[in-house]
Amino acid sequence: MTTLLTGISVGLGALVVLLLALLVVRWRSDTRTDERVAEVVASLNDRMDELGRELAGALERAEEEGRRSRIFGERWRRRGHSKGQTRRW
């Protein structure tokens, strides 16, 4: 009977140690996962900022091109060229 109780106690003790080890491994894994997610989010934020700057630059260039086209069109009309008088090559 004493041998049986000792065996059961050792088995339960081993089970507790195993469960604690699994919890520690899981906790470390979660910590690494959280760190990885934070890195990915930071990387995505940086890329979004870069894309925003690129978009702002493209918008500025498009607006400048529109202003130039408008000025060129006004000068073209002032010189006596109307839409019906344009030459076709």
N, C-alpha and C positions, 0 to 999 in steps of 0.2 A: 504494500500500500504506500509506504514512504517512497519507494522507488518510482511508483507511478506518479505521485504528486510532484516529485522532483523533476521527472521527465516533462510533465505538463507545464510546470513553472519555467523550465528552461525553454520549452517550445514557445510559450507566450512571451518570454523575454526576447527571444530571437525575432519573433514576429513584430514586437514593438520597435526593436532596433531597425529591422528592415523597413517598417513604415516610416520611421524618422529619417532614414537614409533616402527613401523615395521622396519624402516631403522636401528635404534639402535640395535634392537634384531638381525637383520641379520648381522650387523657388528660384534657384540659380538660372534655370532655363527661362523662367518668366522674366527675370531681371535682364538677361541677355536679349530676349525678344523685345522687351520694352526699350532697351537701348537701341536696338536695330530699327525699330519703328520710329524712334525719335530722330535717328540719322536720316532715314528715308524722308520723313516729313521736312526736316531742315533742307535736304537736297531739293525736294520739290518746291519749297518756298523760294530758294535761291533761283531755281530755273524759272519760276513764275515771275519773279522780279526782273530777271534778264529778258524774258519775253515781253514784259510790260515796257521795258526801256526800248526794245527793238520796235515794238508797235508804235510807241510815241514818236520814234525817229521816222518810221515809215509814214506816219500820219503827217508829220511836219514836212517831209519831202513832197508828199502828194499835195498838200495845201500850197506849197511854194510852186509846184508845177502848175497847179490850177491858176494861181495868180499870174504866172508867166504867160500861160495860154490866153487868159483873159486880156492881158495887156497887148499881146501880139494880135489878138482878134480886133481889139479897138483900133490899133494902129493900122491894121489892114483895111478896116472900114473907113477910116479917116482919109486914106489915100485914094478913095474913090472906088474901092472894090466892094461890090455887094455880093450877096450870095449867088445871084444869077450870073454874075460876070466872071466867076472863077474859071480859070483855064483848066482844061483837062488834057493831060498829056497822053 
